[in-house]
Amino acid sequence: MANPIWYHWSGLHPEQHFLQGVSHATSVQHLRQTLHQQNILLQAQRPLPSLRRPAIAVWLHLLQQWLSLTKSGFDQLRCWQHLRDKSRSQQLASACQQVCLGIQQGQSLHESMAQCSDVFPSWLLPWIKNAEASGQLALTLEHLIQSLQSKNERVRQRQQALRYPLTVLVVAALLMVFMLKFLVPKFANVYQGMDAQVPALTENLIRMSQVSWLIFGLVAGCGIVVGYLVTMLVRRLHHTTYQLPWLGKWLNQQVLYDDLVMIQFGMQSQIPLLTLCQQQAEQSTSPYWRSQWQRAFQQMQQGRSWHSCWQSTLAPDRVLIAIDIGEQSGQLCEQISIALADLKNDLMAFETQLSATVPALLLTVVSLLTLVILLAIYLPLFQLAGAIAV
């Protein structure tokens, strides 16, 4: 017997007219029979896609729907039934169904969601647990939505900023290949027919043009592999990477900004700072900052202040000053908001500078390479013309 999968279907009901939903079935015929028992005539169906790692936009959409249903007065069982019917993937539909079953069995929302920890992101479950404990689920969802919207917007802006440099890079690579494989061989045949003595630069260029397509492919593949390895190395060696000039400061502030946003939201939801530090020690995307949050959590348990715990970290001075003032004045949340505004301005200024510098640098490199190739092609002609003139 085939394993059941989730289908998104649309059909007609005698009283409710046009309906849509998501159902579990082993086949289309099984789905048709199940809907027929509910007096629904199946019109169209499609299996939900399988998404192992949903993007940020998927979780943002789910949280927005969840918040809307919660504010409309639906109980959590009806909320998750609706979320299941609006699911966009096999994994998410199964997880929503599991949450519904857990709620029906009397489990808490956090316990029901924890059974699907392989589907729900690790950063979501602690917030739901704290929201249930504080009774502020709607406020917590609003904060999470704001955080995801901010992160999604930064990702979108970064992708837009990189679109032009990547386009220039691809066009430049194609141009180089075209000149080496099609233009240079024609001039090489001309010079060979003339039995002309070519300079070393032109001779080396002709040899490069005689390289097979396989070698070009291998070089491109090696470049991709090296780029991937460098990216993975940068992600692992966060502490060393953060100390790099220019780029290191941006990488450091980017992670710290996301962490402090979650600290601010947690404080606005009346979650103790000690609990928030423990959460960030598990959820931060940077191994370096996870260790710093863990260290702060342990030292704050012994009675030390947050400011004193972080004095030896890579946190910017403005953040440390804001934390110090906030702890002394009892307005820590307000001071973190000020520090976040400064960090956001710095991040936006850097990304603006980066989007202007990278294209200019790539265009300069492409122009120089083109100049070298053209010079190598035409240099023998210039020499030949000078010899004829003499």
PERA-V95136 format. One record per residue. RES is the residue in one small letter. SS is DSSP state (H for helix, E for strand, L for the rest). PSI is psi in whole degrees, -180 to 180 (999 if undefined). OMEGA is omega in radians with two decimals (NA if undefined). Layout:
# PERA-V95136
RES	SS	PSI	OMEGA
RES	SS	PSI	OMEGA
This chain:
# PERA-V95136
m	L	135	-3.08
a	L	148	3.08
n	L	137	3.13
p	L	145	3.08
i	E	170	-3.12
w	E	133	3.11
y	E	140	2.91
h	E	125	-3.03
w	E	162	2.99
s	E	143	-3.09
g	E	-179	-3.10
l	E	138	3.09
h	E	140	-3.08
p	L	-34	-3.07
e	L	-39	-3.07
q	L	2	3.07
h	E	-128	-3.01
f	E	130	-3.14
l	E	154	3.04
q	E	154	3.11
g	E	-173	3.13
v	E	132	-3.12
s	E	155	3.14
h	E	127	-3.11
a	E	154	3.14
t	L	-21	-3.13
s	L	172	3.11
v	H	-39	3.12
q	H	-42	3.08
h	H	-42	3.10
l	H	-42	-3.14
r	H	-42	3.13
q	H	-42	3.14
t	H	-44	3.14
l	H	-33	3.13
h	H	-35	3.08
q	L	-21	3.09
q	L	15	3.14
n	L	35	3.11
i	E	127	3.11
l	E	114	-3.10
l	E	128	3.12
q	E	-42	-3.12
a	E	152	3.12
q	E	156	3.05
r	E	140	3.08
p	E	141	3.07
l	L	144	3.12
p	L	161	3.11
s	L	119	-3.14
l	L	110	-3.11
r	L	-40	-3.12
r	L	88	-3.13
p	L	147	3.14
a	L	171	3.13
i	H	-37	-3.10
a	H	-32	3.13
v	H	-47	3.14
w	H	-34	3.08
l	H	-44	3.12
h	H	-42	-3.14
l	H	-44	-3.13
l	H	-37	3.11
q	H	-43	3.09
q	H	-44	-3.13
w	H	-45	3.13
l	H	-43	3.14
s	H	-43	3.13
l	H	-40	3.14
t	H	-44	3.13
k	H	-23	3.12
s	L	-4	3.08
g	L	6	3.11
f	L	142	2.99
d	L	165	-3.01
q	H	-30	3.10
l	H	-45	3.12
r	H	-35	3.09
c	H	-49	-3.07
w	H	-26	3.00
q	H	-41	3.10
h	H	-41	3.11
l	H	-37	3.08
r	H	-43	-3.12
d	H	-19	3.12
k	L	11	-3.09
s	L	152	-3.09
r	L	3	3.13
s	L	161	3.11
q	H	-46	-3.07
q	H	-42	-3.10
l	H	-38	3.10
a	H	-43	3.11
s	H	-40	3.14
a	H	-43	3.12
c	H	-40	3.09
q	H	-39	3.12
q	H	-38	3.10
v	H	-41	3.10
c	H	-45	3.13
l	H	-40	3.12
g	H	-42	3.12
i	H	-42	3.12
q	H	-28	3.13
q	L	4	3.09
g	L	8	3.11
q	L	156	3.04
s	L	166	-3.14
l	H	-42	3.14
h	H	-43	3.13
e	H	-39	3.13
s	H	-42	-3.14
m	H	-31	-3.13
a	H	-23	3.09
q	L	-17	3.12
c	L	44	-3.10
s	L	-18	3.09
d	L	-12	3.12
v	L	-53	-3.12
f	L	138	-3.12
p	L	150	-3.05
s	H	-29	-3.11
w	H	-18	-3.05
l	H	-41	-3.00
l	H	-45	3.12
p	H	-35	3.13
w	H	-38	3.10
i	H	-39	3.11
k	H	-46	3.12
n	H	-35	3.13
a	H	-40	3.10
e	H	-40	-3.12
a	H	-36	-3.12
s	H	-10	-3.12
g	L	23	-3.09
q	L	56	-3.11
l	H	-46	-3.11
a	H	-42	-3.14
l	H	-41	3.11
t	H	-42	3.10
l	H	-39	3.10
e	H	-43	-3.14
h	H	-43	3.12
l	H	-39	3.12
i	H	-43	3.11
q	H	-41	3.14
s	H	-46	-3.14
l	H	-38	3.10
q	H	-43	3.11
s	H	-45	3.14
k	H	-41	3.13
n	H	-38	3.13
e	H	-39	3.12
r	H	-39	3.09
v	H	-42	3.14
r	H	-44	3.13
q	H	-38	3.13
r	H	-40	3.11
q	H	-40	3.09
q	H	-40	-3.14
a	H	-33	-3.11
l	H	-13	-3.07
r	H	-45	-3.12
y	H	-47	3.09
p	H	-40	3.13
l	H	-37	3.08
t	H	-44	3.11
v	H	-41	-3.12
l	H	-43	-3.14
v	H	-45	3.13
v	H	-40	3.13
a	H	-42	3.12
a	H	-43	3.11
l	H	-39	3.12
l	H	-43	3.13
m	H	-44	3.13
v	H	-43	3.13
f	H	-45	-3.10
m	H	-38	-3.09
l	H	-36	-3.03
k	H	-20	-3.07
f	H	-41	-3.07
l	H	-49	-3.09
v	H	-43	3.12
p	H	-34	3.12
k	H	-44	3.09
f	H	-34	3.11
a	H	-40	3.10
n	H	-38	3.12
v	H	-48	-3.11
y	H	-34	3.12
q	H	-38	3.10
g	H	-32	3.13
m	L	-6	-3.09
d	L	42	-3.08
a	L	147	3.07
q	L	119	-3.06
v	L	150	3.10
p	L	166	-3.13
a	H	-38	3.14
l	H	-45	3.14
t	H	-38	3.14
e	H	-43	3.11
n	H	-38	3.13
l	H	-40	3.11
i	H	-39	3.11
r	H	-40	3.09
m	H	-37	-3.11
s	H	-19	-3.13
q	L	-2	3.11
v	L	141	-3.09
s	L	162	3.10
w	H	-30	-3.13
l	H	-41	3.14
i	H	-42	3.09
f	H	-43	3.13
g	H	-42	3.12
l	H	-40	3.11
v	H	-45	3.12
a	H	-42	3.11
g	H	-42	3.10
c	H	-38	3.10
g	H	-42	3.12
i	H	-44	-3.14
v	H	-45	3.13
v	H	-42	3.10
g	H	-41	3.13
y	H	-43	-3.13
l	H	-39	3.10
v	H	-41	3.11
t	H	-45	3.13
m	H	-37	3.12
l	H	-41	3.11
v	H	-39	-3.14
r	H	-33	-3.10
r	H	-40	-3.09
l	L	61	-3.06
h	H	-44	-3.06
h	H	-44	3.11
t	H	-41	-3.13
t	H	-39	-3.11
y	H	-20	-3.13
q	L	-1	3.08
l	L	145	3.10
p	L	146	3.05
w	L	-73	-3.06
l	H	-38	-3.11
g	H	-40	3.12
k	H	-41	-3.14
w	H	-45	3.12
l	H	-41	-3.14
n	H	-49	-3.09
q	H	-29	3.14
q	H	-47	3.11
v	H	-44	-3.13
l	H	-38	3.12
y	H	-47	3.13
d	H	-40	3.14
d	H	-44	-3.11
l	H	-30	3.06
v	H	-44	3.13
m	H	-34	3.06
i	H	-44	3.13
q	H	-46	3.13
f	H	-40	3.14
g	H	-41	3.12
m	H	-37	3.08
q	H	-24	3.08
s	L	12	3.09
q	L	29	3.08
i	L	132	-3.12
p	L	146	-3.11
l	H	-37	3.14
l	H	-41	3.11
t	H	-39	-3.14
l	H	-39	3.09
c	H	-40	3.11
q	H	-40	3.11
q	H	-45	-3.11
q	H	-27	3.06
a	H	-21	3.11
e	H	-26	-2.95
q	H	-20	-3.10
s	L	142	-3.10
t	L	-10	-3.11
s	L	126	3.06
p	H	-37	3.14
y	H	-49	-3.10
w	H	-27	3.02
r	H	-42	3.12
s	H	-36	3.13
q	H	-38	3.08
w	H	-39	3.11
q	H	-42	3.11
r	H	-42	3.11
a	H	-40	3.13
f	H	-45	-3.11
q	H	-41	-3.11
q	H	-32	3.10
m	H	-27	3.03
q	H	-26	3.13
q	L	3	3.05
g	L	2	3.13
r	L	157	3.13
s	L	160	3.10
w	H	-41	-3.11
h	H	-45	-3.13
s	H	-31	3.12
c	H	-29	-3.02
w	L	5	-3.07
q	L	-28	-3.12
s	L	10	-3.13
t	L	-179	3.11
l	L	17	3.09
a	L	136	3.12
p	L	155	-3.11
d	H	-38	-3.11
r	H	-33	3.10
v	H	-44	3.13
l	H	-41	3.12
i	H	-42	3.14
a	H	-41	3.12
i	H	-43	-3.14
d	H	-48	3.13
i	H	-41	-3.13
g	H	-41	-3.14
e	H	-36	-3.13
q	H	-33	-3.08
s	H	-11	-3.08
g	L	15	-3.14
q	L	52	-3.07
l	H	-42	-3.12
c	H	-42	3.13
e	H	-40	3.14
q	H	-36	3.07
i	H	-36	3.09
s	H	-40	3.12
i	H	-44	3.13
a	H	-39	3.12
l	H	-39	3.11
a	H	-41	3.11
d	H	-43	3.12
l	H	-41	-3.14
k	H	-41	3.10
n	H	-41	3.11
d	H	-43	-3.14
l	H	-43	-3.14
m	H	-40	3.13
a	H	-42	3.14
f	H	-45	-3.10
e	H	-34	3.05
t	H	-44	3.11
q	H	-40	-3.14
l	H	-42	-3.13
s	H	-21	3.09
a	H	-32	-3.05
t	H	-44	-3.06
v	H	-49	3.11
p	H	-41	3.14
a	H	-40	3.13
l	H	-43	3.13
l	H	-42	3.12
l	H	-38	3.11
t	H	-46	3.13
v	H	-44	3.13
v	H	-41	3.14
s	H	-41	3.13
l	H	-42	3.11
l	H	-42	3.11
t	H	-41	3.13
l	H	-43	3.14
v	H	-43	-3.14
i	H	-47	3.14
l	H	-38	3.12
l	H	-42	3.12
a	H	-34	-3.14
i	H	-45	-3.00
y	H	-11	-3.12
l	H	-42	3.09
p	H	-34	3.11
l	H	-41	3.12
f	H	-41	3.11
q	H	-42	3.14
l	H	-42	3.12
a	H	-37	3.12
g	H	-37	3.13
a	H	-39	3.12
i	H	-39	-3.12
a	H	-34	3.12
v	L	999	NA
